[in-house]
Amino acid sequence: MTVNVAMFIDYENVYWSTKNSYGFTPETGRLVDGLERSCMLFVGLKLLTNRVLGSLADPQKVVSRAINDGILETYKVPNPVNADFPTTACRLNREHPFVQEILRVAAS
């Protein structure tokens, strides 16, 4: 998939969202980056899916595809309410070419 991702990236014409039509755009990636850098200890997968991307037609599909494509990584953190059920958190995979490019563009 890495080759296909690189092929779709053109930041003057955002092909990522239009060609793949599932909505994980450069803006979404920068938003997740901002959440990771905020005072939050982690970005909950449910928070990202239901609140941050909740206005999309199918936010679950967006998140699932981003995880499957390696753009987002998931990991477990202790649940502050019930230790028997860890929380699934997510973060950008900063080794992924799409993520590297959107963060490079954001920094310039």
C-alpha positions in Angstrom: 0.0 0.0 0.0 2.9 2.4 0.6 3.5 2.8 -3.1 -0.2 3.5 -3.7 -0.3 6.0 -0.9 2.7 7.9 -2.3 1.0 7.9 -5.8 -2.1 9.6 -4.4 -0.3 12.4 -2.5 -0.4 15.7 -4.3 -1.0 18.5 -1.8 -2.0 21.1 -4.4 -4.9 18.7 -5.3 -5.7 16.5 -2.4 -6.2 13.1 -4.1 -6.0 11.2 -0.9 -9.6 11.8 0.0 -11.1 12.0 -3.5 -9.4 8.9 -4.9 -9.9 6.8 -1.8 -13.2 8.4 -0.8 -13.0 7.5 2.8 -12.0 10.8 4.3 -8.7 10.5 6.1 -7.4 13.8 4.7 -4.3 15.8 5.4 -6.5 18.0 7.6 -7.6 14.9 9.6 -4.0 13.9 10.1 -3.0 17.3 11.3 -5.9 17.3 13.7 -4.8 14.0 15.2 -1.3 15.3 15.5 -2.6 18.3 17.4 -4.5 16.1 19.8 -1.4 14.0 20.4 0.6 17.1 21.2 -2.1 18.5 23.5 -2.4 18.0 27.2 -4.3 14.7 26.6 -2.4 11.6 27.8 -3.6 9.7 24.8 -6.1 9.9 21.9 -8.9 7.4 22.5 -10.0 5.5 19.4 -13.6 6.0 20.4 -13.1 9.8 20.8 -11.5 10.0 17.4 -14.2 7.9 15.7 -17.3 9.3 17.4 -16.4 12.9 18.2 -13.6 14.1 16.1 -14.8 12.4 12.9 -18.4 12.1 13.9 -19.6 14.4 11.2 -18.4 12.1 8.4 -20.9 9.7 6.8 -19.0 6.6 8.1 -16.3 7.6 10.6 -15.7 3.9 11.5 -14.8 3.1 7.9 -12.4 6.1 7.8 -10.6 4.9 11.0 -10.6 1.2 10.1 -9.1 2.0 6.7 -6.5 4.3 8.2 -5.5 1.5 10.7 -5.4 -1.1 7.9 -3.3 1.2 5.7 -0.9 1.8 8.5 -1.6 5.5 8.9 -2.9 5.0 12.5 -1.6 2.7 15.1 -3.6 1.4 18.0 -2.4 0.4 21.5 -3.9 -0.2 24.9 -3.9 2.1 27.9 -5.3 1.5 31.4 -9.0 2.4 31.6 -9.3 5.0 34.4 -12.9 3.9 35.1 -12.6 0.1 34.9 -9.2 -1.6 34.9 -10.7 -4.8 33.6 -11.4 -3.2 30.2 -8.3 -1.3 28.8 -9.0 1.6 26.5 -7.9 1.4 22.9 -5.9 4.5 22.0 -4.5 5.5 18.6 -1.7 7.6 17.3 -0.3 8.6 13.9 2.3 6.2 12.5 5.0 8.8 11.9 6.9 6.3 9.8 4.2 6.2 7.2 4.9 8.3 4.0 1.4 9.9 4.1 1.9 11.0 7.7 5.4 12.2 7.1 4.3 14.4 4.2 1.3 16.0 5.9 3.4 16.8 8.9 6.2 18.2 6.7 3.7 20.4 4.8 2.1 21.5 8.1 5.6 22.5 9.5 6.4 24.6 6.5 
